[in-house]
């Protein structure tokens, strides 16, 4: 499978971010490939977003619904997207997950802003160059 399509069929990913003291924290998340990167969508005040804003290092692997890794861990960097950049993440997620992602955005829009989750943001993950060379 060409590298650009590597994660097209993987549904869930375990995304590991790092606390201030370096402790890893893993969370299941949907990720969609586009333009050589992976994109996600999550509430803006979630802990993973706060950790990424402070430390962009991440690790991720294909996983089960509950976040139990089923594939090899890969290292990369993540950044938080908002505003116009958020459209890229939404397009990638819609292309991969279709109506499930549309329903997720509706539920997030209706429920999260009133609670602690805040307005949704996108995540952009890039794989470290060393990791990328091992894929080919």
C-alpha positions in Angstrom: 0.0 0.0 0.0 1.5 3.4 -0.9 2.6 5.5 2.1 -0.1 8.2 1.5 -2.8 5.6 1.9 -1.2 3.8 4.9 -3.8 4.7 7.4 -6.8 4.9 5.1 -8.4 1.8 6.6 -7.3 2.0 10.2 -10.3 3.2 12.2 -8.9 3.9 15.7 -5.6 5.1 16.9 -4.0 5.3 20.3 -2.5 8.8 20.6 0.1 9.3 23.4 0.8 12.8 24.6 3.1 13.7 27.5 2.4 15.4 30.8 4.7 18.2 32.2 6.7 15.6 34.1 7.1 13.4 31.0 4.5 10.8 31.9 2.9 9.4 28.8 -0.9 9.5 28.5 -2.6 7.5 25.8 -6.1 8.2 24.4 -8.1 6.6 21.6 -8.8 8.9 18.7 -9.9 8.9 15.1 -7.2 10.1 12.6 -7.5 10.6 8.9 -4.7 11.0 6.3 -4.4 13.9 4.0 -1.4 15.4 2.2 1.2 13.2 4.0 -0.1 14.1 7.5 -2.7 12.7 9.8 -5.6 14.9 11.1 -7.9 14.5 14.1 -10.8 16.5 15.7 -11.3 16.9 19.4 -12.8 19.3 22.1 -10.5 22.3 22.4 -10.1 22.2 26.2 -9.4 18.5 26.4 -6.3 17.5 28.3 -4.6 16.1 25.1 -4.9 19.5 23.5 -3.4 21.2 26.5 -0.5 18.7 26.6 0.1 19.1 22.8 0.1 22.9 23.1 2.8 22.6 25.8 4.8 19.7 24.2 4.2 18.8 20.6 5.8 15.3 20.9 3.4 12.5 20.3 3.4 8.8 19.6 0.6 6.9 17.9 -0.4 3.4 16.8 -3.3 1.7 15.2 -5.6 0.5 18.0 -8.9 -1.0 19.1 -11.9 1.1 20.0 -10.6 1.3 23.6 -7.2 2.4 22.6 -5.3 -0.9 23.0 -2.5 -0.7 20.4 -2.7 -3.2 17.5 0.1 -1.8 15.4 3.6 -0.4 15.8 4.1 2.8 17.7 5.4 5.8 15.6 6.8 9.1 16.8 5.9 12.5 15.5 4.8 16.0 16.4 1.3 17.4 16.6 -0.1 20.9 16.5 -3.5 22.3 17.3 -5.5 23.7 14.3 -8.3 26.3 14.6 -10.0 28.8 12.3 -9.3 28.3 8.6 -6.8 25.5 9.2 -9.6 23.5 10.9 -11.3 23.0 7.5 -8.4 20.8 6.3 -8.9 18.5 9.3 -12.7 18.4 8.8 -12.3 17.5 5.1 -9.9 14.7 5.9 -12.1 13.3 8.7 -15.3 13.5 6.5 -13.5 11.8 3.6 -12.5 8.9 5.8 -15.4 8.5 8.4 -18.3 10.0 6.4 -21.6 10.3 8.3 -20.1 9.0 11.5 -17.9 12.1 11.6 -20.7 14.4 10.7 -22.8 13.0 13.6 -19.8 13.3 15.9 -19.4 17.0 15.0 -23.1 17.7 15.6 -22.9 16.0 19.0 -19.7 17.9 19.9 -21.2 21.2 18.7 -24.4 20.7 20.8 -22.9 19.2 24.0 -19.3 20.2 24.5 -19.3 24.0 24.4 -21.8 24.0 27.3 -19.6 21.7 29.3 -15.9 21.7 29.9 -14.8 20.4 26.5 -14.9 23.8 24.7 -15.1 24.5 21.0 -13.6 21.7 18.8 -10.2 22.0 17.3 -8.3 20.0 14.8 -5.0 18.2 15.4 -2.3 17.8 12.7 0.2 15.0 13.2 3.4 14.8 11.2 5.6 11.7 11.4 9.3 12.2 12.3 11.6 11.9 9.3 13.3 8.8 10.8 10.0 7.1 11.2 8.9 8.0 7.6 12.1 6.4 6.1 11.2 3.1 7.9 7.8 3.0 6.2 9.1 2.9 2.6 
